[in-house]
Amino acid sequence: MNSALLDGLDPLNVLAWKPNQGRYSPLWDVHPAAWAPGAAKPRQTRVADVFDLAAQGVISGPGGAPFGPGGSIVDCPIVSSDG
């Protein structure tokens, strides 16, 4: 959400499955993430890469909390996909 609020662009959501894949659901288990101070911030497109970065300490939950579910489920069906 910070990415959307700070620069006015779309949030940088990373999805585990797309609508054309069998396990897709419009209900998202949101995992908020924050970059470690001074970390390079390349755009991530794969959930596995995000979890790898969390295991390396490159990203965490907000305020340095452990990376994981944020405690909210969001109903956000995909309307369009660029890839």
C-alpha positions as MATLAB code, in Angstrom:
seq = 'MNSALLDGLDPLNVLAWKPNQGRYSPLWDVHPAAWAPGAAKPRQTRVADVFDLAAQGVISGPGGAPFGPGGSIVDCPIVSSDG';
ca = [
       0.000    0.000    0.000;
       2.856    2.395    0.721;
       3.984    2.150   -2.888;
       0.543    3.268   -4.028;
       0.181    6.003   -1.417;
       3.668    7.466   -1.810;
       3.985    7.569   -5.595;
       0.333    7.455   -6.725;
       0.945    4.370   -8.874;
      -0.730    0.977   -8.603;
       0.242   -1.202   -5.619;
       2.934   -3.745   -6.408;
       0.920   -6.905   -5.826;
       2.537  -10.288   -6.349;
       0.079  -13.131   -6.891;
       0.651  -16.818   -6.249;
      -1.796  -17.836   -8.997;
      -3.411  -16.106  -11.962;
      -7.071  -16.525  -12.960;
      -6.213  -19.075  -15.676;
      -4.546  -21.328  -13.085;
      -6.518  -23.877  -11.083;
      -5.781  -22.568   -7.564;
      -6.641  -18.892   -8.203;
      -9.114  -17.225   -5.848;
     -10.302  -13.600   -5.767;
      -9.860  -13.735   -1.965;
      -6.307  -12.620   -1.173;
      -4.444  -13.454    2.038;
      -2.472  -10.201    2.194;
       1.186  -10.365    3.326;
       2.336   -6.718    3.739;
       6.048   -6.286    3.095;
       8.701   -3.646    3.734;
      12.240   -3.479    2.361;
      15.159   -3.535    4.773;
      16.893   -0.138    5.042;
      19.406    0.287    2.227;
      18.194   -2.793    0.313;
      18.026   -2.754   -3.468;
      14.359   -2.713   -4.433;
      13.895   -4.530   -7.737;
      10.292   -5.232   -8.671;
       9.278   -8.745   -7.672;
       6.947  -10.835   -9.828;
       7.150  -14.281   -8.191;
       5.805  -15.205   -4.759;
       8.668  -17.666   -4.226;
      11.196  -14.843   -4.706;
       9.415  -12.705   -2.118;
       9.555  -15.543    0.425;
      13.257  -16.064   -0.387;
      13.943  -12.359    0.235;
      12.076  -12.594    3.547;
      14.185  -15.603    4.572;
      17.325  -13.573    3.764;
      16.102  -10.598    5.833;
      15.840   -8.321    2.792;
      12.132   -7.792    3.385;
      10.028   -8.005    6.531;
       6.559   -7.160    7.653;
       5.788   -3.481    8.351;
       7.928   -1.920   11.081;
      10.369   -4.829   11.079;
       7.745   -7.413   12.088;
       8.183  -10.940   10.736;
       6.983  -11.327    7.159;
       3.682  -13.182    7.004;
      -0.076  -12.805    6.762;
      -1.290   -9.368    7.789;
      -4.510  -10.670    9.316;
      -6.874   -9.478    6.608;
      -8.475  -11.143    3.628;
      -9.255   -8.912    0.642;
     -11.858   -9.644   -2.056;
     -10.017   -8.408   -5.141;
     -10.849  -10.286   -8.360;
      -8.445   -9.800  -11.274;
     -10.025   -7.786  -14.064;
      -6.950   -7.387  -16.279;
      -3.477   -8.886  -16.430;
      -0.442   -7.798  -18.402;
       1.134  -11.224  -18.411;
];
